Every structure is written in C-alpha cells, then in structure tokens.
Amino acid sequence: MHLSPEAERRIREDFDALVNLEPAELRAWLATPQSHKVGMTRRGETESVGRQSARKILAIRARPVEDLTDADYAHMKKVIGYCRRHLAQRPWGDVTDTRWRWSLMNWGHDPLQGRKRG
C-alpha cells in the first residue's frame, strides 16, 4: 500500500483530531484497572486489541512524520474507523465511568475531552 502525500496528510489530520489523549495521558490510562477491564482479547493473547492499539499509537506519536511507515498509516486508519464507529454508538447519560468510554480511551480518544490541543 503506497499512499499519496495528500492521502497521508488526510489520515494524519483525522488521526490527530480523534486521538485526543496526549502520550503521557495515554500511558497513565494504560496503567489503570479500568483500561484492563475492557476490550476483546484474541485467543492466545493476554492484552486486549485496544491496549495493543494504544501501544502502537504511542509508537506512532513518538516517530517523526517523515519516518511513518505504511503499517503506521494502516493502523492510523484502523484507529480512525474504530473511534468513528464507537462514537456513533454513544450511550445516553453520563458516560464518565462506562466501559464505552474506557474502550475508546484504549484507542486514544477520551469522549469527555475536546479535540486535540495544539
């Protein structure tokens, strides 16, 4: 998969708009019991798909844009799709202490925060 510079830019913009947890916030979140309580775990693995995604997000965020790989862009697209689908299923009421929110946070998005600062 080789993307045009324009496609790469659009993916980065969408990813940056949805991943609103700063790396330090995401690392802190991964240390919480709530982060461990949610998400699907594949057979033979000990960590949920969302937590694995968070680690990839942290690696992507640590890399300069010019060093991003096709695999990084593929994961960014996966994060965008997951967040958009999950956000469309927002439950009614206060979502502060819900599995719905916790799952999104494993994918780098806290629905209680606004767009990424910066």
C-alpha positions in Angstrom: 0.0 0.0 0.0 1.6 3.2 -1.1 -0.4 6.4 -0.3 -0.2 9.7 -2.0 1.2 12.6 0.1 -2.4 14.0 0.1 -3.9 10.8 1.4 -1.2 10.6 4.1 -2.0 14.2 5.2 -5.7 13.4 5.4 -5.1 10.3 7.5 -2.8 12.3 9.9 -5.3 15.1 10.2 -8.2 12.6 11.0 -6.0 10.7 13.4 -4.8 13.8 15.2 -8.4 15.0 15.5 -9.6 11.8 17.1 -6.6 10.8 19.2 -7.1 13.5 21.8 -5.1 11.9 24.6 -1.5 13.1 24.9 1.1 10.4 25.1 1.6 10.9 28.8 -2.2 10.7 29.4 -2.5 7.5 27.3 0.4 5.9 29.2 -1.2 6.8 32.5 -4.5 5.5 31.3 -3.0 2.1 30.4 -1.8 1.8 34.0 -5.4 1.9 35.4 -7.5 -1.1 36.3 -10.3 0.3 34.0 -8.0 0.0 31.0 -7.5 -3.7 31.7 -11.3 -4.3 32.2 -12.4 -3.6 28.6 -11.8 -4.8 25.1 -11.6 -8.0 23.2 -8.7 -10.3 23.7 -7.7 -12.6 20.9 -7.1 -16.3 21.5 -3.6 -16.9 22.9 -3.0 -13.2 23.8 -3.1 -11.6 27.2 -3.7 -8.0 26.2 -6.8 -6.6 24.6 -6.8 -5.3 21.0 -7.4 -1.8 22.3 -4.5 -1.9 24.6 -2.3 -3.2 21.8 -3.6 -0.3 19.7 -2.7 2.2 22.4 0.9 0.9 22.3 1.0 1.4 18.5 -0.4 4.9 18.9 2.3 5.7 21.3 5.0 4.5 18.9 3.4 6.4 16.0 3.3 9.6 18.1 7.0 9.2 19.0 8.0 9.0 15.3 8.7 12.0 13.1 6.1 12.3 10.3 8.7 11.5 7.6 9.5 8.2 9.3 5.9 6.9 9.4 5.6 3.6 7.6 2.7 2.1 5.5 2.0 -0.1 8.6 1.7 3.1 10.7 -0.8 4.6 8.2 -2.8 1.4 8.1 -3.0 1.4 12.0 -4.0 5.1 11.9 -6.8 4.3 9.6 -7.9 1.4 11.9 -7.9 3.8 14.8 -10.0 6.4 12.9 -12.5 3.7 11.9 -12.8 2.3 15.4 -13.3 5.7 17.0 -15.9 6.9 14.5 -17.9 3.6 14.8 -17.7 3.6 18.6 -18.6 7.3 18.9 -21.7 6.7 16.8 -22.8 4.3 19.4 -22.6 6.7 22.4 -24.9 5.7 25.2 -27.4 8.1 26.8 -26.5 9.8 30.0 -23.3 10.3 31.9 -20.5 8.3 30.2 -17.8 9.1 32.7 -17.5 5.6 34.3 -18.6 3.4 31.4 -17.0 0.6 29.6 -17.9 2.5 26.4 -15.6 5.4 27.4 -12.9 3.2 28.7 -12.8 1.2 25.4 -12.4 4.5 23.4 -9.6 5.6 25.8 -7.7 2.4 25.0 -7.8 3.7 21.4 -6.5 7.1 22.3 -9.8 9.0 22.5 -11.5 10.4 25.6 -15.0 11.5 24.6 -15.1 13.8 27.7 -12.2 15.9 26.2 -12.5 18.2 23.2 -10.4 18.0 20.1 -6.7 17.5 20.5 -5.0 20.6 21.8 -2.3 22.3 19.8 
